[in-house]
Amino acid sequence: MAPTLTDVAKGANVALSTASRAFSDPGRLGPQTLRKVLTVAQELGYEPPVARTTESTTAARAETATVALVVPDIANPVFGAFVKAAQGECRHRRQTVVLADTDLDPDREREVLAHLRERADGLVVCSPRLDADDVLDICGRTPAVLVNRETSGTDCVLADAAHGMRQAVEYLAALGHRRIAYVQGMRRSWSNAHRADLIRAETERAGLELELLGWQSETVAGGTAAAASVMASGASAVIAHNDLMAFGVLTGARALGLSVPGDLSVIGFDDIPFAEVSQPSLTSVAVPMARAGALSLQMLGQVLAGERQIPRTHRLPTQLIVRDSTGPATTHPPRHRPATPATTTASATTATTTASATTATATAPGTTAVPVIPAVPATKDAS
């Protein structure tokens, strides 16, 4: 039997009239009471009667609504893709867009949300640094959609990293890697904690060793700072929290005299456009943030138009994109081999002779074949 409004009222421990107002006149309820009722309705699968709104009312809301987009770091191209797609959806709906960058700072995020909740008709909060309950408490009665954060009582859009992380670990295992390092992002990042949990589970399932490295700034500089720890871990492959950090690992590895992918395979997360043109090109897990941007605005638009009250969670799949920064595992752990310029003609000749011998050995018949893993075409989200 389908759940009823009475079931929702009992589950939320409120009067039946209060539960009814959550769907007919939500503005009369406090934000915490409203969220409690909507959470129970979401968990029970309750479907309220469809609210009927006239076309003129819907059109008026579409034309006058102001939507605030809150992102942690607009300098990161992955959030740029999110904002661009969200703006396109707002333009299609004739809505006004306000953009706020919180600089990866939870205190700044708190200030921004408190400032915008009275000035915007709806909020889309992408990859928040604050806890989800804190975000919703600050938003109050203003409808909000959370992106890359999962909670009950509000709409959520998740780029589900599980599939992409599983592909990444399985791919490295097939290449012969037995010890993998993970370079963590920032401590307050929900996405980082989620990905750390995923790689723990996937490496354990594959029978691989995992070195979970410390928290770092989610920037190129953060990845560069982590490169020495990657080398010290003895891992032959590393997965970074995002592509910017992976670029930093590439830079740091070269400075330490390591070859990528000869000594160290590197995988990033997000598959930003620069991944294709880096040297070497970066293997990365594609995260459909453009699709998330459009979808989050579609969900918020339905709420603002009164077309839907029960919160929903959408999960978008991720996909490993194979490029040149990954290769077969070496038979020895990465070692520090600083490159020193040749000072004499004799030393240069020796280096050339050694390089030639190495090349001959690598191409000699009878070498062990390495299993070939089909590369996934480097396609982009078209949303």
Disulfide bonds with the S-S distance in Angstrom:
none
